[in-house]
Amino acid sequence: MQSATPPSQSSTDSPQNTSLKRAMSTRHLIMLSLGGAIGTGLFMGSGEVISQAGPLGAVLAYIIGGLIAYMVMLCLGELAVHLPVSGSFGAFATRYIGPGTGYMVSWMYWLGWSATLGTEFTAAAILVQEWFPQTSIWLWTLIFASGVLISNLSSTRAFAESEFWLSMIKVATVLIFILLGFACIFGIIPFQGYESAPLFNNLTAQGWLPNGLIPLFTTLLIVNFAFNGTEMIGIAAGETENPEKNVPKAIHAAVWRLIIFFVGTIIVISSLLSYSNTGLQVGGHGGLSSSPFVTVFTQMGIPYAEDFIRFVIITALLSTANSGLYAASRMMWALSSQN
């Protein structure tokens, strides 16, 4: 059933449709969504999910979390295609629920990202200071904040390109990790501690669900947080070329790739590292050395694994800050356009 008033004729939506340039393509949308979801939660927090839910439990948790994210994104995609405006779910809430709801949704989303930006810059600065201990954290924080601000202030196209390449580093790292990991699992590449191919024996070595069924659901909070960032596609719909075609294509491509990346990563970690490995324990020995990625790369014999993962996490933090500032600014713009 068609709406009596086309979205483009709405008094509250017209400024958004005429003032913002549609400069993003499908590849930008896909990388914006992938980059928003692949972050420190995967590189540092995946071991915690395994330690709580067990190897197979972690795989199931990420599959369930991915399917939930996929269904949510399908709903968001329907709305974004029908009403391709900047402000996304804030504008949808205003139009279909009420102005008060839309007001609160927009402000809370803006507040969430605004509070997060400082932690992203500071965390990246702390990691860089480990390379250059003589430098000050505030100096690196200022440098990173300035770079992200320039990226957002330049143009939508400049932001999209910068985010595309920052996200590409994370995506490439995860893809290489999975490919090399499966090569180790099948004995193509030697892995420390195994004289023959480990295959998938570790997945069920401690039983299917060693800690019971409850941790499978409690870890969904961590898993669903890991999928946070996929909503960027909806926010960017107002600045996307041909949104009716590109937004659905980007949603299908991004979410399914995320599920494959997350599940593939968990299978590799669980198959190569024993369930009792300290790199998978909550609290572990702290820092980057407790990251399953560092442990796996090190035992593959890859030199400077910790430095490499540090670089990847720094780019992940900057990518998150870059997309977060973009999302927060678009929410603020949508609020201002509605006075």
C-alpha positions in Angstrom: 0.0 0.0 0.0 1.4 3.4 -1.0 1.7 6.3 1.4 -0.6 9.1 0.6 2.2 11.6 1.0 5.5 10.6 -0.7 8.5 10.9 1.7 10.1 13.5 -0.5 7.2 15.9 0.1 7.2 15.7 3.9 8.0 19.0 5.5 10.3 17.5 8.0 12.2 15.3 5.5 12.7 17.6 2.5 15.7 19.5 3.9 17.5 16.2 4.4 16.8 15.1 0.8 17.9 18.3 -0.8 20.8 19.5 1.4 23.1 16.4 1.5 25.0 15.1 -1.5 24.5 11.4 -2.4 28.2 10.6 -2.7 28.4 7.1 -1.3 28.4 3.9 -3.3 27.8 0.3 -2.4 31.4 -0.5 -1.6 31.5 2.5 0.8 28.3 1.3 2.6 29.6 -2.3 2.9 33.0 -1.2 4.4 31.3 1.4 6.6 29.2 -1.4 8.1 32.0 -4.0 8.3 34.4 -1.4 9.8 31.9 -0.4 12.4 31.4 -3.9 13.6 34.9 -5.4 13.4 36.8 -3.8 16.2 38.5 -4.4 19.5 35.6 -6.6 20.6 36.7 -9.2 18.0 40.4 -8.8 18.4 40.4 -8.7 22.2 37.1 -10.0 23.4 36.6 -13.1 21.3 38.6 -15.2 23.8 36.3 -14.1 26.7 33.2 -15.4 24.8 35.0 -18.8 24.2 36.1 -19.0 27.9 32.5 -18.5 29.0 30.4 -20.4 26.5 33.0 -23.0 25.3 34.2 -23.4 21.7 31.0 -24.7 20.1 28.9 -22.4 22.4 30.9 -19.4 21.1 30.3 -20.5 17.5 26.5 -20.8 18.2 26.4 -17.5 20.0 27.9 -15.7 17.0 25.6 -17.4 14.6 22.5 -16.5 16.8 23.8 -12.9 17.2 24.5 -12.6 13.5 21.0 -13.7 12.6 19.5 -11.2 15.1 21.6 -8.5 13.5 20.5 -9.6 10.1 16.8 -9.4 10.9 17.2 -6.0 12.5 19.1 -4.7 9.5 16.4 -6.1 7.1 13.8 -4.0 9.0 16.1 -0.9 9.0 16.7 -1.5 5.3 13.0 -1.5 4.5 12.6 1.9 6.3 15.8 3.3 4.8 14.7 2.5 1.3 11.2 3.9 1.9 12.6 7.1 3.6 16.3 7.5 2.6 17.2 10.4 4.8 20.1 11.3 7.1 19.0 10.8 10.7 17.9 7.2 10.0 16.1 5.6 12.9 15.7 9.0 14.7 13.8 10.3 11.7 11.8 7.0 11.4 10.8 7.3 15.1 9.7 10.9 14.6 7.6 10.0 11.6 6.0 6.8 12.7 5.9 6.9 16.5 6.1 10.6 17.6 8.4 13.6 17.7 9.2 13.0 21.4 10.5 9.5 20.7 12.5 10.6 17.7 14.0 13.4 19.7 15.2 11.1 22.5 16.4 8.4 20.1 18.5 11.0 18.2 19.9 12.6 21.3 20.8 9.3 23.0 22.5 8.0 19.9 24.5 11.3 19.5 25.4 11.2 23.2 26.5 7.6 23.0 28.9 8.3 20.2 30.1 11.6 21.6 31.1 9.9 24.9 32.8 7.0 23.0 35.0 9.2 20.8 37.2 10.3 23.6 37.9 6.8 24.7 38.7 5.7 21.2 41.3 8.5 20.7 42.8 7.9 24.2 43.0 4.1 23.7 44.8 4.6 20.3 47.2 7.1 21.9 48.1 4.7 24.7 48.9 1.9 22.2 51.1 4.3 20.2 52.9 5.4 23.3 53.9 1.8 23.9 56.0 2.2 20.7 57.2 5.8 21.6 57.3 6.0 25.4 58.9 9.4 25.4 55.9 11.0 23.8 52.8 12.3 25.6 49.4 10.6 25.3 47.6 14.0 24.9 49.8 14.7 21.8 48.7 11.5 20.0 45.1 12.1 21.1 45.2 15.5 19.6 46.8 14.2 16.3 44.2 11.4 16.0 41.3 13.7 16.8 42.4 16.3 14.3 42.8 13.6 11.6 39.3 12.3 12.2 37.8 15.8 12.3 39.5 16.7 9.0 38.2 13.5 7.4 34.7 14.4 8.4 34.8 18.1 7.6 36.4 17.7 4.1 33.4 16.1 2.3 31.2 13.0 2.4 33.3 11.4 -0.4 36.6 12.1 1.5 35.1 10.5 4.7 33.8 7.5 2.8 37.2 6.9 1.1 39.1 7.3 4.4 36.7 4.9 6.2 36.9 2.4 3.3 40.7 2.1 3.6 40.8 2.1 7.4 38.1 -0.7 7.4 40.0 -2.6 4.7 43.0 -3.0 7.0 40.7 -4.7 9.6 38.9 -6.8 7.1 42.1 -8.0 5.4 43.6 -8.9 8.8 40.6 -11.0 9.7 40.5 -12.7 6.3 44.3 -13.5 6.4 43.8 -14.8 10.0 41.0 -17.2 8.9 42.9 -18.4 5.8 46.2 -19.0 7.6 44.3 -20.5 10.5 42.5 -23.1 8.3 45.8 -23.9 6.7 47.2 -24.7 10.2 44.1 -26.7 11.1 44.6 -29.0 8.1 48.3 -29.2 8.6 49.3 -27.2 5.5 51.2 -24.8 7.7 53.0 -26.0 10.9 51.6 -24.7 14.2 53.5 -24.8 17.5 52.4 -27.6 19.8 51.1 -29.9 17.0 53.1 -32.5 15.1 50.2 -33.4 12.9 47.1 -31.5 11.7 45.0 -30.5 14.7 41.8 -30.5 12.7 38.7 -29.7 14.8 39.3 -31.9 17.8 39.6 -29.0 20.3 36.0 -27.9 19.5 34.5 -30.9 21.4 37.5 -31.9 23.6 35.8 -30.4 26.7 32.3 -31.4 25.7 29.7 -29.6 23.6 28.8 -27.0 26.2 31.4 -27.3 29.1 29.8 -24.6 31.2 26.2 -25.5 30.4 23.5 -23.8 28.4 23.2 -20.5 30.4 26.5 -19.0 29.3 25.5 -19.4 25.6 22.8 -16.8 26.2 24.7 -14.6 28.7 27.5 -14.1 26.1 24.9 -12.9 23.6 25.3 -9.5 25.2 29.0 -9.4 24.2 28.2 -10.9 20.8 25.4 -8.5 19.9 27.6 -5.6 21.0 30.2 -6.9 18.5 27.6 -6.4 15.7 27.1 -2.8 16.8 28.0 -0.6 13.9 26.0 -2.3 11.2 23.3 0.4 11.6 25.7 2.8 9.8 24.2 1.7 6.6 20.8 3.2 7.6 22.4 6.5 8.7 24.3 6.8 5.4 21.3 6.0 3.3 20.5 9.7 2.9 23.9 10.3 1.3 24.0 7.1 -0.9 23.7 7.0 -4.7 20.5 5.2 -5.8 19.6 4.0 -2.2 16.7 1.8 -3.5 19.3 -0.4 -5.1 22.5 0.1 -3.1 21.1 -0.1 0.5 19.6 -3.6 0.2 22.6 -4.8 -1.6 24.9 -3.4 1.1 22.9 -4.9 4.0 22.9 -8.4 2.5 26.6 -8.3 1.7 27.8 -6.7 4.9 25.8 -8.8 7.5 26.5 -12.1 5.9 30.2 -11.3 5.6 30.3 -10.3 9.2 28.7 -13.6 10.3 31.2 -15.6 8.2 34.2 -13.5 9.5 33.1 -13.8 13.2 32.2 -17.5 13.0 35.4 -18.3 11.0 37.5 -16.5 13.5 36.0 -18.3 16.5 36.4 -21.7 14.7 40.1 -21.0 14.0 40.8 -19.8 17.6 39.0 -22.7 19.2 40.5 -25.3 16.9 44.2 -24.1 17.3 44.2 -23.1 21.0 43.2 -25.3 23.8 40.2 -24.3 25.9 42.4 -23.8 29.0 44.9 -21.6 27.1 45.7 -18.5 29.2 45.0 -16.3 26.1 41.3 -17.3 26.4 40.9 -16.8 30.1 39.0 -13.9 31.4 41.5 -11.5 32.9 44.4 -13.6 31.3 47.7 -11.8 31.7 46.3 -8.6 30.3 47.1 -6.3 27.5 47.6 -7.2 23.9 49.5 -10.4 24.7 46.2 -11.9 25.9 44.6 -11.4 22.5 43.9 -14.8 20.8 45.0 -13.1 17.5 48.5 -12.5 19.0 48.7 -16.0 20.4 47.7 -17.7 17.1 50.0 -15.5 14.9 52.9 -16.1 17.3 52.5 -19.8 17.3 52.3 -19.8 13.5 55.8 -18.4 13.6 54.8 -14.9 12.4 57.4 -12.4 13.7 56.3 -9.2 15.5 52.8 -10.5 15.9 52.0 -8.2 18.8 53.2 -5.1 17.0 51.1 -6.1 14.0 48.0 -6.6 16.0 48.7 -3.3 17.9 48.8 -1.5 14.5 45.5 -3.2 13.4 43.8 -2.3 16.7 44.9 1.3 16.4 43.4 1.5 12.9 40.3 -0.2 14.3 39.9 2.5 17.0 40.4 5.3 14.5 38.0 3.7 12.1 35.4 3.5 14.8 36.0 7.1 15.8 35.8 8.2 12.2 32.4 6.5 11.6 31.2 7.4 15.1 31.8 11.2 14.5 30.0 10.8 11.1 27.0 9.1 12.7 26.8 11.6 15.6 27.0 14.6 13.2 24.3 13.3 11.0 22.0 12.8 14.0 22.7 16.3 15.1 22.1 17.6 11.6 18.7 15.9 11.4 17.7 17.4 14.8 18.7 20.9 13.6 16.8 20.5 10.3 13.7 19.9 12.5 14.5 22.9 14.6 
